[in-house]
Amino acid sequence: MSPRTVVRPVVAAAVADRLLRHTAPGVPQVRPTLDWAGPVGRELPDERAVQAACGLMHIHGRATGGPAPLAVDYASVVAGVLAAQGATAAGIGRARGLDLREVRTSVAQGALLAVGQYLAAATAREADGPPSTAEPEPCAGGLATLETADGARVELETLDPSAWREFWARLGVPPALAGRGWLPFQQRFATAVCPLPGELRAAARRRTLPDLRAAAYDTGVSLLTLGADPAPAVRPEPWRLTPAPAVRPGHRPPAPAVTPVPRRRTSGSAHPAPDVPVPPLPLAGLRVVESTRRVQGPLAGHVLGMLGAEVIRIEPPGGDPMRWLAPLAGDTSARFTALNAGKRVVEADLTTARGRETVRALAAEADAFVHNWAPGKAARLGLDACDLLSDRPALVYAWASGFGDTLGGRPPLGTDYLAQVHSGLAAAVRPADEPPAPSLMTLTDVLGGLVCAQGVLAALAHRTRTGRGGRVDSSLVSAAALIPRPAHRAHWTALDRPVRTADGHLYLGPKARAHPEAVHRLLGRAEGSALTTDEWTHRLVEAGLTATPVHTDLAALADDPAFKAAVAPPDPLIGHARPHAPWEFA
């Protein structure tokens, strides 16, 4: 019997069970089915095999010179959230009259969703043309983490180029030299590398931690110190649901039951089969309005859209500036369309009364409103939960923040890498023989968007029983706390890292890692780097061992026949490869 049918993704199942307990009561029971590979045509026996096959090792290792595993079960946690989403959405669909009894997903589908933006950038192509705009794979360029004269390691964050230049000026760096570091610093969210000029790193090493803290405080730059403790600094619940007050007479009720007209699978479904009818999506007929930016908020809306909701996106006049960040797919940023394709756009200037009234009018006709504004902005705009729920008590109002209320009223910028530091994840993702540092893959942005979407689904499920909406608060830190990690950082052997071959890398399977003597006997008969990946795989199979080729070219992943049922190739409408929706409903 294959490992795929024997080995259960225990971490993914535990995360799903926890989130479904947090969601209950009020949801008809639809139990999710989880496995490792799903529609991917490969034997993937564990977390590390999934990371190798689906590009996570490649993206995480870009900044440090080669593919490297995440030392946490990240793909499994993503899959657990997806399983809970599918089960909750199916329960909502059942409450609305749909005959939905089963939902399936997999750890591989979770991993592919997590690398969706990077996959889009690697496969972007001009409209009706070749992939001439595709982004080349970045070269190793280092992490953004800085070291100080007294041995501290720190992470900076700012979205303001003036604050960036002024910070470095306080450290004696000329403005032109500081300016050379700005673009790679900002682009690290997209490229997963940060090739800062060496002069900036040297300037930081000449100053003490108090010096850097003072410079950051004076210039408005956020700074956090990295610790070696992988345990979460706080353990908040994944989200907090505050039900709306009792519904008053005359309010518009929640969306009616949907007519269960079967639809046919399209290119966006998990297993394309054009002639096979499938049930309607569970959120069909519901409307989500979002005012979001970057990754966390847009991904929440993207997930709800994949589950069938109509998503209306509010953007500033002229459109979200992220639309034009290279590489382009057609005439729009590939990374932007990876998170926002299919959404209807309404432009509104929130600094004006008219723009704010547009938001209120849209929210009054919506089932959910999602934003990831900075702390305090909603209240200043008069668009907080109490403002919108007064007009629409059945509304689910969701705020996806960086730190929630874990750092008081003046938290640092709520971005991915600072959330990794504060949550202990920056220490947990690397083994004990490497210095703590955040992964430059946007781990918490992705997981935070998924947790926000699950919070919305939990509130919609609650609404099916009570008729009341409510407020959902989630954060990057609450999402990071879902990731299990040991009390102390992991200790790895050489076999816990990818093995270099003549034409790539292999990641050894669990049996090979558990029996290093068998691997060393094979290594003794042939130099590892002298054999190709296929040759090494064949030798391992002969010895009763397995290994997974490490995908280090995302464009090639999109063309790999093993991923045909899990990844949609570029088409004229989208212009880049993208993962299929990660659920199969029946």
C-alpha positions in Angstrom: 0.0 0.0 0.0 1.4 3.4 -0.9 2.5 5.9 1.8 -0.1 8.3 0.4 -2.9 6.1 1.5 -1.3 5.1 4.8 0.2 8.2 6.3 -2.4 10.7 7.6 -1.5 14.4 7.7 -1.9 14.6 11.4 -1.0 18.3 11.9 -3.4 19.4 9.2 -6.2 17.3 10.7 -5.5 18.7 14.2 -5.6 22.3 12.9 -8.9 21.6 11.1 -10.4 20.1 14.2 -9.4 23.0 16.3 -10.8 25.6 14.0 -14.0 23.7 13.5 -14.4 23.5 17.3 -13.8 27.2 17.4 -16.4 27.7 14.7 -19.2 25.6 16.3 -22.0 25.6 17.2 -24.4 26.4 14.4 -22.8 24.6 11.4 -24.3 21.4 10.0 -21.6 18.7 10.2 -19.6 18.3 7.0 -16.4 16.5 7.8 -13.4 17.3 5.6 -11.2 14.7 4.0 -7.5 15.4 4.0 -4.5 13.7 2.4 -1.0 14.7 1.4 -1.0 14.9 -2.4 -4.6 15.4 -3.5 -4.7 15.9 -7.3 -0.9 16.1 -7.5 0.3 13.0 -9.3 3.2 12.2 -7.0 3.8 10.2 -3.9 4.2 12.8 -1.2 4.5 11.0 2.1 5.1 13.9 4.5 5.4 17.7 5.0 8.9 17.9 3.7 8.1 16.1 0.5 5.2 18.6 -0.1 7.6 21.5 0.6 10.1 20.1 -1.9 7.6 19.3 -4.7 5.5 22.4 -4.5 8.1 25.1 -4.4 8.2 26.1 -0.7 11.8 24.9 -0.1 12.9 26.9 -3.2 11.2 30.2 -2.2 12.2 29.9 1.5 15.8 29.2 0.5 16.2 31.9 -2.1 17.8 34.4 0.3 20.3 32.0 1.7 21.7 30.3 -1.4 19.6 27.2 -2.2 16.5 25.3 -1.4 15.9 24.8 2.3 13.0 23.3 4.3 10.9 25.3 6.7 11.5 23.8 10.1 7.8 23.9 10.8 4.8 22.1 9.3 3.7 25.2 7.4 2.0 23.5 4.4 0.1 21.2 6.8 -1.2 24.2 8.8 -2.4 25.9 5.6 -4.1 22.7 4.6 -5.8 22.5 8.0 -7.2 26.0 7.6 -8.4 25.1 4.1 -10.1 22.0 5.4 -11.9 24.0 8.0 -12.9 26.5 5.4 -14.3 23.9 3.1 -16.3 22.2 5.9 -17.7 25.4 7.3 -18.6 26.7 3.8 -20.3 23.4 3.0 -22.2 23.6 6.3 -23.4 27.1 5.3 -24.4 25.8 1.9 -26.4 22.9 3.5 -28.2 25.4 5.8 -29.1 27.3 2.6 -30.5 24.2 0.9 -27.5 22.8 -1.0 -26.9 19.1 -0.9 -23.2 19.2 0.1 -22.0 16.2 2.1 -18.2 16.0 1.5 -15.3 18.3 1.0 -11.7 17.2 0.1 -8.4 19.1 0.2 -4.7 18.2 0.6 -1.5 19.5 2.0 -0.1 19.9 -1.5 -3.0 22.1 -2.5 -2.3 24.2 0.6 1.3 24.6 -0.4 0.4 25.6 -4.0 -2.0 28.2 -2.7 0.7 29.6 -0.5 3.1 30.0 -3.5 0.4 31.4 -5.8 1.9 34.9 -6.1 5.4 33.6 -6.8 4.0 31.1 -9.4 2.1 34.0 -11.0 5.3 36.1 -11.3 7.3 33.3 -12.7 4.8 32.5 -15.4 3.5 36.0 -16.3 3.1 36.6 -20.0 1.9 39.4 -22.3 -1.6 39.3 -23.6 -1.7 36.9 -26.6 2.1 36.6 -26.5 5.0 34.6 -25.0 6.1 34.8 -21.4 8.4 37.7 -22.2 7.4 39.6 -19.0 8.0 36.6 -16.7 10.1 37.5 -13.7 13.5 35.8 -13.7 14.2 33.6 -10.7 16.0 35.9 -8.2 19.5 35.1 -7.2 20.5 34.7 -3.6 20.7 38.1 -2.1 20.6 37.7 1.6 18.1 38.3 4.3 16.9 41.7 5.6 18.0 40.9 9.2 20.7 43.3 10.5 23.3 42.6 13.2 24.5 45.2 15.7 27.8 45.9 17.4 26.6 44.3 20.6 25.5 41.0 18.9 21.8 41.7 18.6 19.8 40.8 15.5 17.0 43.1 14.4 14.3 43.4 11.8 13.3 46.8 10.4 10.1 47.9 8.7 8.9 51.0 7.1 6.7 51.8 4.0 8.1 55.4 3.8 11.2 56.0 1.7 11.9 59.3 3.5 11.9 57.5 6.9 14.2 54.9 5.5 16.7 57.5 4.3 16.5 59.4 7.6 17.1 56.2 9.6 20.3 55.5 7.7 21.4 59.1 7.9 21.3 58.7 11.7 23.8 55.8 11.2 26.1 57.9 9.0 25.0 56.5 5.6 24.8 59.0 2.7 21.3 59.4 1.2 22.3 58.1 -2.2 23.7 54.9 -0.7 20.6 54.5 1.6 18.5 54.9 -1.5 20.2 52.0 -3.2 18.8 49.8 -0.5 15.2 51.0 -0.6 14.1 49.1 -3.7 15.4 45.6 -2.7 14.1 46.2 0.8 10.6 46.9 -0.4 10.7 44.2 -3.1 11.6 41.5 -0.6 7.9 40.9 -0.1 7.6 39.9 -3.8 11.0 38.3 -4.5 11.8 36.6 -1.1 15.4 38.0 -1.3 16.9 41.3 0.1 20.2 42.2 -1.5 21.0 45.2 0.6 24.2 47.0 -0.1 27.0 45.7 2.2 27.6 49.3 3.4 24.2 49.3 5.1 24.9 46.1 6.9 28.3 47.4 7.9 26.8 50.6 9.2 24.4 48.7 11.4 27.3 46.5 12.8 29.1 49.6 13.9 26.3 50.7 16.2 24.7 49.1 19.3 21.2 48.0 19.7 20.3 51.1 21.7 21.7 53.3 18.9 19.5 51.5 16.3 16.4 51.7 18.6 16.9 55.5 19.1 17.3 56.0 15.3 14.2 54.0 14.6 12.2 55.8 17.3 13.2 59.2 16.0 12.4 58.5 12.4 9.2 56.4 12.8 10.8 53.2 11.6 9.6 50.0 13.3 12.3 47.8 14.8 12.0 44.5 16.7 14.8 42.4 18.2 15.0 38.8 17.2 15.1 36.1 19.9 16.0 32.4 19.8 12.8 31.2 21.5 10.5 29.6 19.0 7.5 29.7 21.3 4.8 32.2 20.5 5.1 35.4 22.5 1.3 35.3 22.8 -1.3 32.6 22.0 -4.4 34.5 20.9 -7.4 32.6 19.6 -7.4 32.4 15.7 -10.1 35.1 15.6 -12.5 36.8 18.0 -16.2 36.9 17.0 -18.4 39.6 18.7 -22.0 39.0 17.7 -24.0 42.0 16.6 -26.8 43.3 18.9 -30.2 41.6 18.7 -31.8 42.2 15.3 -34.3 44.9 15.3 -37.5 44.7 13.2 -37.3 45.8 9.6 -33.7 44.9 8.9 -32.8 43.2 5.6 -32.5 39.4 6.4 -29.5 37.3 5.4 -29.3 36.0 1.8 -32.1 33.5 1.0 -31.5 29.9 0.2 -29.9 29.2 -3.2 -31.5 27.2 -5.9 -29.4 24.1 -6.2 -28.8 24.2 -10.0 -25.8 22.0 -10.9 -22.9 23.7 -12.5 -20.2 22.2 -14.6 -16.5 22.2 -13.7 -14.5 25.0 -15.2 -10.7 25.5 -15.5 -10.8 26.9 -12.0 -12.0 23.7 -10.3 -9.7 21.4 -8.5 -10.0 18.5 -11.0 -10.9 19.9 -14.4 -13.5 17.7 -16.2 -15.7 19.9 -18.5 -18.5 17.4 -18.9 -19.1 16.4 -15.3 -21.7 18.3 -13.3 -20.8 19.3 -9.8 -22.7 21.0 -6.9 -23.0 24.7 -6.9 -20.4 26.5 -4.7 -21.4 26.9 -1.1 -21.3 30.7 -0.9 -23.1 31.2 -4.2 -25.5 34.2 -3.9 -23.5 35.9 -1.0 -21.7 39.2 -1.5 -18.4 40.3 0.1 -17.1 43.8 0.0 -13.4 44.4 0.7 -11.2 47.4 1.2 -7.8 45.8 1.4 -4.3 46.0 0.2 -1.1 44.0 -0.2 -1.6 40.2 0.6 -3.5 39.4 3.8 -6.8 41.2 3.1 -7.0 40.5 -0.6 -6.3 36.8 0.0 -9.2 36.6 2.4 -11.5 38.0 -0.3 -9.9 35.7 -2.9 -10.7 32.6 -0.8 -14.3 33.7 -0.2 -14.6 34.3 -4.0 -13.3 30.8 -4.8 -16.0 29.4 -2.5 -18.6 31.1 -4.6 -19.2 34.6 -3.1 -19.4 37.7 -5.3 -16.5 39.9 -4.2 -16.6 43.7 -4.7 -13.2 45.4 -4.2 -13.0 49.0 -3.2 -9.9 50.8 -4.6 -8.8 54.4 -4.6 -9.4 56.6 -7.6 -7.2 55.4 -10.4 -6.9 52.0 -9.0 -4.7 50.2 -6.4 -1.0 51.1 -7.1 -0.2 47.4 -6.7 -1.9 46.8 -10.1 1.2 48.0 -12.0 4.0 46.3 -10.1 6.2 44.1 -12.4 6.0 41.6 -13.8 2.8 42.2 -15.7 0.4 39.6 -17.0 -1.3 41.4 -19.9 -1.6 44.9 -18.6 -1.9 44.1 -14.8 0.6 42.9 -12.2 0.7 39.1 -12.1 1.0 39.2 -8.3 -2.1 41.4 -8.1 -4.2 39.2 -10.3 -3.1 36.2 -8.4 -5.1 37.6 -5.4 -7.8 39.7 -7.1 -8.8 38.2 -10.4 -12.6 37.9 -10.8 -13.4 40.7 -8.3 -15.6 43.6 -9.3 -14.0 47.0 -8.6 -15.6 50.1 -7.3 -13.4 53.2 -6.9 -13.9 55.4 -3.9 -11.8 58.1 -2.2 -12.2 57.4 1.5 -10.8 60.8 2.4 -14.1 62.3 1.1 -17.6 62.1 2.5 -18.8 60.9 -0.9 -16.3 58.0 -0.9 -17.2 57.0 2.6 -20.8 57.0 1.7 -20.0 54.7 -1.2 -18.5 52.2 1.3 -21.6 52.4 3.6 -24.0 51.9 0.6 -22.0 48.8 -0.5 -21.8 47.4 3.0 -25.5 47.9 3.5 -26.1 45.4 0.6 -23.4 43.0 1.5 -23.1 39.8 3.6 -19.5 40.5 4.7 -17.2 43.5 4.8 -13.4 42.9 5.1 -10.6 45.4 5.6 -7.0 45.4 6.7 -6.6 49.1 7.5 -4.1 50.4 10.0 -5.3 50.5 13.7 -7.7 53.3 14.3 -8.4 54.2 10.7 -11.8 52.6 10.6 -13.0 54.7 13.6 -11.5 57.9 12.1 -13.4 57.2 8.8 -16.6 56.5 10.6 -16.5 53.0 9.0 -16.0 50.9 12.1 -18.1 47.8 13.0 -20.6 49.8 15.0 -21.1 52.3 12.1 -21.8 49.7 9.5 -23.7 47.2 11.7 -26.2 49.9 12.6 -27.4 49.9 9.0 -27.0 46.2 8.4 -27.2 44.0 11.6 -26.8 40.9 9.5 -23.4 42.1 8.2 -20.2 40.2 9.1 -17.6 42.9 9.6 -14.0 41.6 9.5 -10.7 43.3 10.4 -7.5 41.6 9.5 -4.7 43.3 11.4 -1.0 42.8 12.1 -0.9 42.5 15.8 -4.5 42.9 17.0 -4.4 44.2 20.6 -1.3 42.2 21.6 1.1 45.2 21.5 -1.1 48.0 22.9 -2.3 51.1 21.2 0.8 51.9 19.3 2.1 48.7 17.7 4.8 48.5 15.1 3.8 48.3 11.5 1.7 45.2 11.1 3.6 43.5 8.3 4.6 39.9 7.8 8.2 39.9 8.9 7.6 41.8 12.1 4.8 39.4 12.9 7.2 36.5 12.3 9.6 38.0 14.8 7.0 38.9 17.5 5.3 35.4 17.2 8.6 33.4 17.6 8.1 32.1 14.1 11.3 33.7 12.9 13.2 31.4 15.3 11.1 28.4 14.6 11.4 28.3 10.8 15.2 27.7 10.9 17.2 25.0 12.7 19.4 25.6 15.7 22.6 25.9 13.7 21.3 28.9 11.8 20.7 32.4 13.3 17.0 33.2 13.8 15.6 35.3 10.9 12.1 35.6 9.3 11.5 33.6 6.1 11.2 36.1 3.3 8.4 34.0 1.9 5.3 35.8 3.2 4.2 33.1 5.6 2.0 35.0 7.9 0.4 37.2 5.2 -0.9 34.1 3.5 -1.9 32.3 6.7 -3.4 35.5 8.1 -5.6 35.9 5.0 -6.8 32.3 5.3 -7.6 32.7 9.0 -9.5 35.9 8.4 -11.5 34.1 5.7 -12.3 31.3 8.2 -13.4 33.9 10.8 -15.8 35.3 8.2 -17.1 31.8 7.5 -17.5 31.1 11.2 -19.5 34.3 11.6 -21.7 33.5 8.5 -22.3 30.1 10.0 -23.4 31.7 13.3 -25.7 34.0 11.3 -27.5 31.0 9.8 -28.6 30.1 13.3 -29.2 33.5 14.8 -29.8 35.9 11.9 -27.2 38.2 13.5 -23.9 39.3 11.9 -21.0 40.6 14.0 -17.4 41.7 14.2 -14.5 39.3 13.4 -11.0 40.3 14.6 -8.0 38.3 13.4 -4.3 39.1 13.0 -1.0 37.9 11.5 0.1 37.0 15.0 -3.1 35.0 15.7 -2.5 33.1 12.5 1.2 32.5 13.3 0.2 31.0 16.7 -1.6 28.2 14.8 1.8 26.8 13.7 3.0 24.1 16.1 6.7 24.3 17.1 8.9 22.5 19.6 10.0 24.1 22.9 13.5 24.4 21.5 14.7 25.0 17.9 15.2 21.9 15.7 18.6 20.2 15.4 19.2 18.9 11.9 21.7 16.5 10.3 22.9 16.8 6.8 20.1 14.5 5.6 17.5 17.0 6.8 18.6 19.3 4.1 18.2 18.8 0.3 20.9 16.6 -1.3 22.5 18.2 -4.4 22.6 16.2 -7.6 24.2 16.8 -11.0 21.1 18.6 -12.2 19.2 19.8 -9.1 18.3 18.7 -5.6 16.5 15.8 -3.9 14.9 15.7 -0.5 15.1 12.3 1.1 12.0 10.6 2.3 11.2 9.8 5.9 12.6 6.2 5.8 15.9 7.4 4.3 16.2 10.1 6.9 15.5 7.5 9.6 18.2 5.2 8.2 21.2 7.3 7.4 23.4 4.2 7.3 21.6 3.1 4.1 22.0 6.5 2.5 25.7 6.6 3.4 26.3 3.2 1.8 24.8 4.6 -1.4 26.8 7.8 -1.1 29.9 5.7 -0.7 29.4 4.0 -4.1 28.8 7.3 -6.0 29.5 10.9 -5.5 26.1 12.6 -5.0 26.7 15.5 -7.3 27.8 13.2 -10.1 24.4 11.6 -10.6 21.3 13.2 -11.9 18.1 13.6 -9.9 16.5 10.7 -11.9 19.5 8.5 -11.4 19.6 9.1 -7.7 15.9 8.5 -7.4 16.3 5.1 -9.2 19.1 4.0 -6.9 17.1 5.0 -3.8 14.1 3.0 -5.0 16.3 0.0 -5.6 17.4 0.3 -2.0 13.8 0.5 -0.8 14.1 4.3 -0.1 12.3 7.3 -1.5 13.1 10.9 -2.3 11.3 13.9 -3.8 12.8 16.1 -6.4 13.0 19.7 -5.2 11.3 22.1 -7.6 13.6 25.1 -8.0 11.9 26.5 -11.2 8.3 27.6 -10.6 7.7 28.0 -14.4 8.7 24.4 -14.8 6.4 23.4 -12.0 3.5 24.9 -13.9 4.4 22.6 -16.9 5.0 19.5 -14.9 2.4 16.8 -15.9 2.2 15.7 -12.3 0.7 19.1 -11.4 -1.8 19.2 -14.4 -4.9 18.7 -12.2 -3.7 21.1 -9.5 -2.3 24.1 -11.4 -4.0 25.9 -14.3 -1.6 27.0 -17.1 -1.6 30.7 -18.3 -4.6 31.6 -20.4 -5.6 34.7 -22.4 -7.8 36.0 -19.5 -5.5 35.6 -16.6 -2.0 35.6 -18.2 -0.2 33.5 -15.7 -0.3 30.0 -14.1 -2.4 29.7 -10.9 -3.4 26.9 -8.5 -6.9 25.5 -9.0 -9.4 26.1 -6.2 -8.1 23.8 -3.3 -11.4 22.1 -2.5 -13.5 19.4 -4.1 -17.2 19.5 -3.0 -19.6 16.6 -3.4 
